[in-house]
């Protein structure tokens, strides 16, 4: 392979790399050590974030991950034989779950995995249901799972092993003390975020009262969360002057030249 080969392949875009990756996946599956690792039917999907040093339609700002620059997320799928099944460039740092199914069903080659593993970023209840409807087993590795409390919608339903969760509880146990404890855990968040979380709990409690799962709404005893009003941040005077200077110069360039005026007497 010469130095010009990767450059020529990059001109074809993602399709070129996908076609080139298919024989590599098949070759990896034929290696005895790879077969000892697994059968190729278990895959994991995760995202990696990179700073983009050049202008790109995919690059988005996010100071937490990219600082003052812009970057993208590379959402990658790899199976239990250490073969990269494919990936997708995601603009900025949007949630991985919005693109996980796209990566799963647009793999470059190999067998489609029966079991899919991901972290919390690629999980949502909607994606969990869609993956199962599409015939795959979704096994997300959720963060802080031991700290979550399970609520039984129907007291008479049989949830199997989930009935014996160490932190299990009934909806009827939901009272103002439980809500205050939850809101105390998110005290460090922004007021607007805490208000949205309180609104979500209040909406659930109204639903539970309407369906006779709660006798009274515990949110009636919880104070509202006020978000302080802030004045809009004006642009710096130097930035405003720069923009106005550019606009005025462009207007002068777009105006047609003024005709010369010639005056003379009757002679």
N, C-alpha and C positions, 0 to 999 in steps of 0.2 A: 504494500500500500504506500503510495506516495503522499507527500504533504498536501497535494491538491485534492486528494480524494475526499477528506472530511468537508472541505469547503464546497466541493461540488455537491455532496449529499445534502448539506444544509440548505442549499437553494431549493430543494424539493419540499422542505417543510417537514411537519410531523409524519406525513404519509411515507416519506422516504425512510425515516428511521424505523417506523413500524414494520415495513416490509423487510428491512435488514435485521430486525430483532427476531422475527419468527424463526429462521433457521437456528439462531443462537439458543432459543428456548428449547427447541427439539434436541440440539446437541447437548445441552445441559442435562436434559432428562435421560440421556443415554450414558452418562458418567456413573459408574458404580457407587462412588461416594455420595453423589447427589441422590441416587435411589435409596441409599441407606438413611439419608436424612428424612425422607418422607415420600409419599406417593404423588405429590404435586397437586393434591386436591384441597389443600389448606393454604389460604393466602391472607396476607395482612396488607392493609391500606393505611398509609400515613403521609403527612405532608412535611416538606422541608422548605424553609424560607431562605431566599437568596436576595442580596442587594443587586440591583441592575444598574451598572455604571453608565449605560448609554440610554438615550430616549427610547421608550417602547410603549406601545398601546396597552401592554399588560401591567406595566409598573404602576404601583399605587403607593401613597405615603402611609407610613405607620411608624411613629417615633419609638414605639416600644421595641420593634424588631429591626427597623432600618435606620433609626436615628434621623438625621436631616435628609437622608436620601430616599429613594423609592425602591420597591422590590416586588417580587412575585413569590407565589407558592408552587412548588413542584409536588403534585399529588401522585404518589408512586404506589404501585402494587407489586409485591414480591411474594412468591410462593414458598412452600417449605422445602423446596429443592434449591433455594438460593438463586432463583431465576427471576429477573424483572419482567413481569408480564406486560407492563405498559405504564403509562402515566399521562398526566394532563397538566398543562400550565394554567394556573388559576391566578387571575388578576388580584394583586394585593394580598390581603389576609382574611378573605371571607371564610365563613365556616366550611370545613371540609365536607360536611354532610350534604351540602348542596350539589356536590359534584361526585360523590362516592359511587353512586350507581352508574354514572356515565363511565367512570374508569373501569368498573367491574364488567360491564357488558361491551366494552370496546377494547378488549385486550389484544395484544399483538399476535398471540399464538398460544399453542398448548391447550390443555384441557381446561374447561371452565371450572373453577374451584367450587366444591360443595360447601365449604365452611369459610366464612369471611370473618376476620378479626380486625378490630380497629380500636382506637382510643376514644376518649370522650369527645374530641373535636369532630370526629366523623359520625357521631351518633346523634340521632333524634328519634322520637317515637314514630314519626312518619317514615323515615328510612328503614327502621326496624320492621315495620309492617310490609313495606314494599319489597324488601329483600326476601322475606319469607314467602310472599305471594309469588315472587319470581322463581321460587324453587331452591333457594340457597338457605343455609343456616347461618344466621348472624349472631356472632358471639362477641359483643363489644366488651372491652376491658375498661369499665367505668371508674373514674377517679373517686376516691372517698366513698366507695360503696358501703363499707361498714357503718358509716355515719348517717346513712339514709334510713328513714323510717317507713315501713310499709303500711299502707292503709287499705283495709278491706272494704270495698264498695258494698258488698252484700255479706252480712254476717253469716248467712247460711251456706255460702258457696264453699266448695272444697278446692283449695289451692295447693293441695299436696304438701310437699316439703316446705313451701313458703309459709304455711300456717305456723311453723315453729321458729320463725325469725326471732332472734334475741331482742329486737327492737320493734316487734310487731305491735299493732294497735288497731282499735276500731275507730271509725269516723266519729262515733258518739263520744269518744274521749277527747275530741278536739275542742278545747276551750280557750278562753282568753289567755290563760297562763302559758299554754303551748305556743300561741301566736306571739306573745311577748318574748318568749325565749328564742323563737326563730328570728324575730326582728332584731333582737340583741346581737345575734351572730353576724348580722350584716351591717352593723353600726358603722363600720369603717368605709362603707361604700358611699358614693355620691348621693345626695338627697334625691335626685331624679331617679336613680336606680332603685333606691329603697322605696320610693313611692310606687314604682311599677311593681315591685315584688309584693307590696302591701295590697295593691289593686288586684293582683292575681289571686292572692289568698282570699280576699273579699269576694271575688267572683265565684270561687269554688265554694265558699261558705253559703252564698246565696243559692247556689245550685243544690247544695246538700239540704238546706232548709226547705226548698221548694219540693224536693223528693222525699221529705219526711225522714231524712237520715240524721238531721240535727234538730233538736227541739228549739233551740234559740241560736241566733247568729252571734258568735263570739266577737265579731268585728264591731259590734255596737259599743263595745267597751274599749276599743283600741283607738287612740287618737290618730288623726290624720297626720301625714308627713308633709310639711310645707317646704316648698322649693323656693329659695330666695330669688327675687328678681334681680337681674343684672342688666346694666346698660350695655348696649352693643359696643364692642371695641372698635374705635375708629382706626382707620389706616394712618400710618405715620405721614407727617407733612412732606417728607422727602419722597415717599412713594407716590403720593398724590401728584406732586410736581413732576415727577418722572413720567407718569401716565399722561398727564395733560400735555406735556411737551411732545410726546410721541404722537398724540392725537392731532395736535395743532400742526406738526410738521407734515403729517400725512394729508391733512386737508389742504395745505398749501400746495402739495405735489399734485393733488387731484384736480385743483381748480384750473380752468383753461387760462391761457395767458391773456391779459387785458390788452385790447387794441390800443395802439398809440394814437394820441390826439394831436392833430396838426391844425394850427390856426394861422390865418393870414388876413391881410386887408384886401380891399377891392382892387388894388392895383396889381 
